């Protein structure tokens, strides 16, 4: 386990009150854990822009009745085999499917994969949730 460092910060009282209310709503048991998560989130953003390896998930919803969409999605995924770890296909209803793609690798390539999938006609919504692979972030 990493060594714990203690430090103090000074913030306006109203900001601290809002923060305490927020972290209580999110189920945090301490300010330290909440601050640690915020710091990690910012470090991951830097890693994203610097091209460090990331892991994450692309989720998207699409109408599987849209002409030729499923084959286009499959072809795109074949073009990005080097960053795709696995996929999961879920039938939401008669027309809509949810696909979850686990990804790991170059953040620019992962972002490109998400952008291409999102731009396909018939894809209703797509998001990318990313995290560090844990090599740089504690």
Buried (B, 14 or more C-beta within 10 A) or exposed (E): EEEEEEEEEEEEEEEEEEBEEEBEEEEBEEEEEBBEEEEBEEBBEEBBEEEBBBBBBBBBBBBBEBEEBBEBBEEBBEEBEEBBEEBEEEEEEEEBBBBBBBBBBBBEBBBBBBEBBBEBEBBEEBEBEBBBBEEEBE
